[in-house]
Amino acid sequence: MTHPIEPSVDLHLREQVVAGCRDMTRLGLTHGTSGNVSVRRNVSSFFISPTGIPYEALEADDVPLLTHTGHWFGRRQPSSEWRFHRDIYLARSDNIAIVHTHSRYATALACTGRGIPAFHYMVAVAGGNDIRCATYHTFGSQELSDAAVAALDGRRACLLANHGVVALGASLSAALRLAAEVENLAAQYCAALAIGGVNLLDDAQMQPVLEKFRTYGRECAVDSDLAFAGANPDDIQVKA
């Protein structure tokens, strides 16, 4: 079954990939041509950054379309990491975009085989009480893809041993924000490790955090001590 999309929509998705690649560099999440970005097109295909092109020179027409069967279309070949993008889309219907970075501190942790434990409650932003580190496999291999999918089970981000970071999102901007947060957490954890005596939160302490993160940052978040009093702050009446 085919899933036609208007050319203007495809162009918009390609432009998102270009912008996402440049944002990775702007945010300090990668250097040179390392890392890659993809956005889901439909249930059977996605757009992914091409291999070996400096991001500042990247154009929308350089972004190839790749199907889940491994067939690609366009003027540039897909990133060598296309397998884990494909397999994550196949395994996870809850994400629209994937960002893979080689950010400094997260990659440093990954090069020691460490993930990021619950040293800070914000690890919950990735969906669980830790951010796992997938086992090492050669870049671009099916074995790496399988390890990444396993490390992402129940999570929206993971580290890749001796490699980098994978972050998922309901939008490309959300995936980039998560990748940036993982890098921030990694930097904090590295600093804590350098000091020594890191205090880890246990599962009982993390559980209420995970519950809060189900609605974190959303308008639907409930706080029993807050009461909406109107859209206009000039309506505030001070009681004696």
Backbone hydrogen bonds in HBPLUS format (Angstrom, degrees):
<---DONOR---> <-ACCEPTOR-->    atom                        ^
c    i                          cat <-CA-CA->   ^        H-A-AA   ^      H-
h    n   atom  resd res      DA  || num        DHA   H-A  angle D-A-AA Bond
n    s   type  num  typ     dist DA aas  dist angle  dist       angle   num
A0009-VAL N   A0006-GLU O   2.88 MM   3  5.33 130.8  2.13 112.1 125.1     1
A0010-ASP N   A0006-GLU O   3.15 MM   4  6.58 158.8  2.20 154.6 160.8     2
A0011-LEU N   A0007-PRO O   2.91 MM   4  6.13 157.5  1.96 150.1 156.2     3
A0012-HIS N   A0008-SER O   3.05 MM   4  6.21 153.0  2.13 136.6 143.6     4
A0013-LEU N   A0009-VAL O   2.99 MM   4  6.33 154.1  2.06 150.8 157.5     5
A0014-ARG N   A0010-ASP O   2.94 MM   4  6.22 159.2  1.99 151.6 157.3     6
A0015-GLU N   A0011-LEU O   2.89 MM   4  6.11 157.1  1.94 150.3 156.9     7
A0016-GLN N   A0012-HIS O   2.96 MM   4  6.23 142.2  2.10 140.1 150.6     8
A0017-VAL N   A0013-LEU O   3.12 MM   4  6.49 152.0  2.20 146.6 152.8     9
A0018-VAL N   A0014-ARG O   3.09 MM   4  6.48 161.3  2.12 151.9 156.1    10
A0019-ALA N   A0015-GLU O   2.93 MM   4  6.14 168.9  1.94 151.5 154.6    11
A0020-GLY N   A0016-GLN O   2.78 MM   4  5.94 154.8  1.84 148.8 156.6    12
A0021-CYS N   A0017-VAL O   2.93 MM   4  6.18 155.7  1.99 152.6 158.0    13
A0022-ARG N   A0018-VAL O   3.11 MM   4  6.42 162.7  2.14 152.6 156.9    14
A0023-ASP N   A0019-ALA O   2.82 MM   4  6.02 147.3  1.93 145.5 155.8    15
A0024-MET N   A0020-GLY O   3.00 MM   4  6.25 146.2  2.11 143.8 151.7    16
A0026-ARG N   A0022-ARG O   2.92 MM   4  6.19 164.3  1.95 150.4 155.3    17
A0027-LEU N   A0023-ASP O   2.82 MM   4  5.91 153.9  1.89 151.6 157.0    18
A0029-LEU N   A0024-MET O   2.80 MM   5  5.05 153.8  1.86 167.3 162.5    19
A0028-GLY N   A0025-THR O   3.00 MM   3  5.06 156.7  2.05 105.0 112.1    20
A0102-HIS N   A0029-LEU O   3.25 MM  73  6.24 135.3  2.46 149.2 161.6    21
A0034-SER N   A0031-HIS O   3.16 MM   3  5.90 159.2  2.20 144.3 144.8    22
A0036-ASN N   A0100-HIS O   2.98 MM  64  5.17 146.6  2.09 132.2 140.9    23
A0100-HIS N   A0036-ASN O   2.84 MM  64  5.17 160.4  1.88 168.1 165.3    24
A0049-SER N   A0037-VAL O   2.88 MM  12  5.52 152.0  1.96 163.0 169.8    25
A0038-SER N   A0098-ILE O   2.98 MM  60  5.30 151.8  2.06 153.6 155.8    26
A0098-ILE N   A0038-SER O   3.05 MM  60  5.30 159.3  2.09 139.4 143.5    27
A0039-VAL N   A0047-PHE O   2.92 MM   8  5.43 150.5  2.01 148.1 157.3    28
A0047-PHE N   A0039-VAL O   2.94 MM   8  5.43 155.4  2.00 165.4 164.5    29
A0040-ARG N   A0096-ILE O   2.71 MM  56  5.16 167.4  1.73 161.3 162.1    30
A0041-ARG N   A0045-SER O   2.99 MM   4  5.53 159.1  2.04 131.2 133.9    31
A0042-ASN N   A0045-SER O   3.27 MM   3  5.57 162.5  2.30 142.2 140.4    32
A0068-HIS N   A0044-SER O   3.01 MM  24  5.52 148.0  2.11 142.7 140.8    33
A0046-PHE N   A0066-LEU O   2.91 MM  20  5.50 153.3  1.98 152.0 160.5    34
A0066-LEU N   A0046-PHE O   2.85 MM  20  5.50 167.9  1.87 162.6 166.7    35
A0048-ILE N   A0064-PRO O   3.25 MM  16  6.08 158.7  2.30 161.9 168.1    36
A0079-SER N   A0049-SER O   3.05 MM  30  5.97 131.8  2.29 157.5 150.1    37
A0051-THR N   A0077-GLN O   2.98 MM  26  6.10 154.7  2.05 155.9 158.1    38
A0057-ALA N   A0054-PRO O   2.96 MM   3  5.51 147.5  2.07 114.5 124.1    39
A0058-LEU N   A0055-TYR O   3.21 MM   3  5.02 155.8  2.27  98.5 105.8    40
A0062-ASP N   A0059-GLU O   2.87 MM   3  5.32 154.4  1.94 113.9 122.5    41
A0063-VAL N   A0060-ALA O   3.10 MM   3  5.62 164.1  2.13 116.2 121.1    42
A0065-LEU N   A0073-PHE O   2.94 MM   8  5.13 161.1  1.98 150.3 155.1    43
A0073-PHE N   A0065-LEU O   2.79 MM   8  5.13 150.8  1.88 148.9 157.3    44
A0067-THR N   A0071-HIS O   2.82 MM   4  5.34 163.1  1.85 154.8 160.7    45
A0070-GLY N   A0067-THR O   3.02 MM   3  5.45 163.6  2.04 116.1 119.0    46
A0082-TRP N   A0079-SER O   3.16 MM   3  5.56 144.7  2.29 122.4 121.0    47
A0086-ARG N   A0082-TRP O   2.95 MM   4  6.19 170.8  1.96 159.6 161.4    48
A0087-ASP N   A0083-ARG O   2.89 MM   4  6.09 170.5  1.90 155.4 158.1    49
A0088-ILE N   A0084-PHE O   2.97 MM   4  5.84 149.9  2.06 135.6 143.1    50
A0089-TYR N   A0085-HIS O   3.05 MM   4  6.29 162.9  2.08 153.0 157.5    51
A0090-LEU N   A0086-ARG O   2.95 MM   4  6.24 152.8  2.03 148.5 156.9    52
A0091-ALA N   A0087-ASP O   2.92 MM   4  6.04 145.9  2.04 138.0 147.0    53
A0092-ARG N   A0088-ILE O   2.79 MM   4  5.76 142.9  1.93 150.0 159.3    54
A0096-ILE N   A0169-GLY O   2.83 MM  73  6.04 158.7  1.87 146.1 151.7    55
A0097-ALA N   A0169-GLY O   3.12 MM  72  5.38 154.1  2.19 154.4 154.6    56
A0169-GLY N   A0097-ALA O   3.09 MM  72  5.38 142.4  2.23 150.0 148.2    57
A0099-VAL N   A0167-ALA O   2.89 MM  68  5.26 163.7  1.91 159.1 163.6    58
A0167-ALA N   A0099-VAL O   2.86 MM  68  5.26 157.9  1.91 155.8 162.4    59
A0101-THR N   A0165-VAL O   3.01 MM  64  5.20 143.8  2.15 131.3 142.4    60
A0165-VAL N   A0101-THR O   2.94 MM  64  5.20 159.5  1.98 148.3 150.4    61
A0107-THR N   A0103-SER O   2.95 MM   4  5.79 153.3  2.02 150.7 159.0    62
A0108-ALA N   A0104-ARG O   2.95 MM   4  6.13 146.8  2.07 140.8 150.7    63
A0109-LEU N   A0105-TYR O   2.99 MM   4  6.29 159.0  2.04 149.2 153.3    64
A0110-ALA N   A0106-ALA O   2.95 MM   4  6.19 157.8  2.00 142.6 149.5    65
A0111-CYS N   A0107-THR O   2.86 MM   4  6.08 137.3  2.05 143.0 154.1    66
A0111-CYS N   A0108-ALA O   3.19 MM   3  5.08 126.7  2.49  91.1 104.7    67
A0112-THR N   A0109-LEU O   2.93 MM   3  5.31 157.6  1.98 110.4 117.8    68
A0114-ARG N   A0109-LEU O   3.13 MM   5  5.35 149.3  2.22 152.0 143.0    69
A0113-GLY N   A0110-ALA O   3.03 MM   3  4.92 157.5  2.09 100.5 107.1    70
A0162-ASN N   A0110-ALA O   2.90 MM  52  5.22 161.4  1.93  99.8 105.5    71
A0116-ILE N   A0131-ILE O   2.83 MM  15  4.95 159.8  1.87 142.9 149.7    72
A0131-ILE N   A0116-ILE O   2.84 MM  15  4.95 154.5  1.90 141.2 149.2    73
A0119-PHE N   A0117-PRO O   2.79 MM   2  5.58 140.4  1.94 101.8  91.3    74
A0201-LEU N   A0118-ALA O   2.73 MM  83  5.35 175.8  1.73 158.7 157.2    75
A0123-VAL N   A0120-HIS O   3.17 MM   3  6.20 172.7  2.18 130.0 130.6    76
A0124-ALA N   A0121-TYR O   3.08 MM   3  6.10 171.2  2.09 128.0 130.8    77
A0125-VAL N   A0122-MET O   2.95 MM   3  5.60 169.7  1.97 119.7 123.1    78
A0126-ALA N   A0123-VAL O   3.12 MM   3  6.00 168.9  2.14 123.0 125.9    79
A0127-GLY N   A0124-ALA O   2.85 MM   3  5.14 164.4  1.87 114.0 117.9    80
A0156-ARG N   A0126-ALA O   2.62 MM  30  4.85 150.6  1.70 145.8 149.8    81
A0159-LEU N   A0132-ARG O   2.83 MM  27  6.18 168.8  1.84 157.1 161.1    82
A0134-ALA N   A0159-LEU O   2.79 MM  25  6.06 167.2  1.81 149.7 145.3    83
A0161-ALA N   A0134-ALA O   2.97 MM  27  5.78 159.2  2.02 145.3 151.9    84
A0141-SER N   A0138-THR O   3.16 MM   3  5.71 154.6  2.23 140.1 139.8    85
A0145-SER N   A0141-SER O   3.20 MM   4  6.53 158.8  2.24 142.3 147.9    86
A0146-ASP N   A0142-GLN O   2.90 MM   4  6.18 161.1  1.93 152.7 157.0    87
A0147-ALA N   A0143-GLU O   3.03 MM   4  6.24 156.8  2.08 145.1 151.3    88
A0148-ALA N   A0144-LEU O   2.88 MM   4  6.11 155.3  1.94 153.1 159.9    89
A0149-VAL N   A0145-SER O   2.97 MM   4  6.21 166.6  1.99 156.0 158.9    90
A0150-ALA N   A0146-ASP O   3.09 MM   4  6.27 156.9  2.15 143.8 150.0    91
A0151-ALA N   A0147-ALA O   2.97 MM   4  6.19 157.8  2.02 146.2 152.1    92
A0152-LEU N   A0148-ALA O   2.98 MM   4  6.14 135.5  2.19 145.1 157.0    93
A0153-ASP N   A0150-ALA O   3.22 MM   3  5.35 163.7  2.25 105.8 110.5    94
A0155-ARG N   A0152-LEU O   2.83 MM   3  4.73 165.9  1.85 127.5 124.8    95
A0168-LEU N   A0156-ARG O   2.80 MM  12  5.18 157.5  1.85 164.3 164.0    96
A0158-CYS N   A0166-VAL O   2.98 MM   8  5.49 151.2  2.07 151.7 158.9    97
A0166-VAL N   A0158-CYS O   2.95 MM   8  5.49 162.2  1.98 160.8 161.7    98
A0160-LEU N   A0164-GLY O   2.76 MM   4  5.13 154.6  1.82 143.2 141.9    99
A0163-HIS N   A0160-LEU O   3.01 MM   3  5.24 127.4  2.29 152.1 141.3   100
A0164-GLY N   A0160-LEU O   3.17 MM   4  5.13 143.3  2.31 125.4 136.2   101
A0175-ALA N   A0171-SER O   3.03 MM   4  6.33 155.6  2.09 148.2 154.5   102
A0176-LEU N   A0172-LEU O   2.97 MM   4  6.20 157.5  2.02 150.5 156.3   103
A0177-ARG N   A0173-SER O   2.94 MM   4  6.15 156.8  1.99 144.6 151.1   104
A0178-LEU N   A0174-ALA O   2.98 MM   4  6.19 156.6  2.03 146.3 152.5   105
A0179-ALA N   A0175-ALA O   2.95 MM   4  6.19 159.3  1.99 147.2 152.9   106
A0180-ALA N   A0176-LEU O   2.94 MM   4  6.17 155.1  2.00 148.7 155.3   107
A0181-GLU N   A0177-ARG O   2.90 MM   4  6.17 149.5  2.00 144.6 153.4   108
A0182-VAL N   A0178-LEU O   2.83 MM   4  6.11 157.0  1.88 154.9 160.9   109
A0183-GLU N   A0179-ALA O   3.08 MM   4  6.31 155.7  2.14 142.5 148.7   110
A0184-ASN N   A0180-ALA O   2.98 MM   4  6.25 152.5  2.05 143.4 151.0   111
A0185-LEU N   A0181-GLU O   2.86 MM   4  6.12 162.2  1.89 153.1 157.4   112
A0186-ALA N   A0182-VAL O   2.84 MM   4  6.04 155.9  1.90 147.2 154.6   113
A0187-ALA N   A0183-GLU O   2.95 MM   4  6.19 154.8  2.02 147.3 153.2   114
A0188-GLN N   A0184-ASN O   3.03 MM   4  6.32 157.9  2.08 148.3 154.1   115
A0189-TYR N   A0185-LEU O   2.81 MM   4  6.05 157.7  1.86 152.2 158.9   116
A0190-CYS N   A0186-ALA O   2.88 MM   4  6.08 158.6  1.93 149.3 154.9   117
A0191-ALA N   A0187-ALA O   3.06 MM   4  6.28 155.7  2.12 143.0 149.5   118
A0192-ALA N   A0188-GLN O   2.89 MM   4  6.19 154.0  1.96 146.6 154.2   119
A0193-LEU N   A0189-TYR O   2.81 MM   4  6.05 156.8  1.87 152.0 158.2   120
A0194-ALA N   A0190-CYS O   3.00 MM   4  6.23 149.2  2.10 143.0 151.2   121
A0195-ILE N   A0191-ALA O   3.12 MM   4  6.45 146.2  2.24 143.7 152.1   122
A0196-GLY N   A0192-ALA O   2.86 MM   4  6.09 158.7  1.91 149.7 156.3   123
A0205-GLN N   A0202-ASP O   3.08 MM   3  5.34 124.6  2.40 102.7 116.4   124
A0206-MET N   A0202-ASP O   2.98 MM   4  6.26 147.5  2.09 150.7 161.0   125
A0207-GLN N   A0203-ASP O   2.95 MM   4  5.99 141.5  2.10 148.1 156.1   126
A0209-VAL N   A0206-MET O   3.03 MM   3  5.08 119.8  2.41  99.1 115.1   127
A0210-LEU N   A0206-MET O   2.90 MM   4  6.20 157.6  1.95 160.0 166.4   128
A0211-GLU N   A0207-GLN O   3.04 MM   4  6.34 152.3  2.11 148.9 156.7   129
A0212-LYS N   A0208-PRO O   3.00 MM   4  6.20 155.7  2.06 141.0 147.1   130
A0213-PHE N   A0209-VAL O   2.90 MM   4  6.17 147.6  2.00 147.9 157.5   131
A0214-ARG N   A0211-GLU O   3.20 MM   3  5.47 156.0  2.26 104.2 111.5   132
A0215-THR N   A0212-LYS O   3.23 MM   3  6.01 155.8  2.29 117.9 122.5   133
A0218-ARG N   A0215-THR O   3.08 MM   3  5.49 158.8  2.12 138.8 136.5   134
A0221-ALA N   A0218-ARG O   3.17 MM   3  5.59 167.6  2.19 112.6 116.0   135
A0226-LEU N   A0223-ASP O   2.97 MM   3  5.51 167.3  1.99 123.2 125.6   136
A0235-ASP N   A0232-ASN O   3.03 MM   3  5.77 166.7  2.05 121.7 126.0   137
A0236-ILE N   A0233-PRO O   3.17 MM   3  5.63 165.5  2.19 115.3 117.4   138
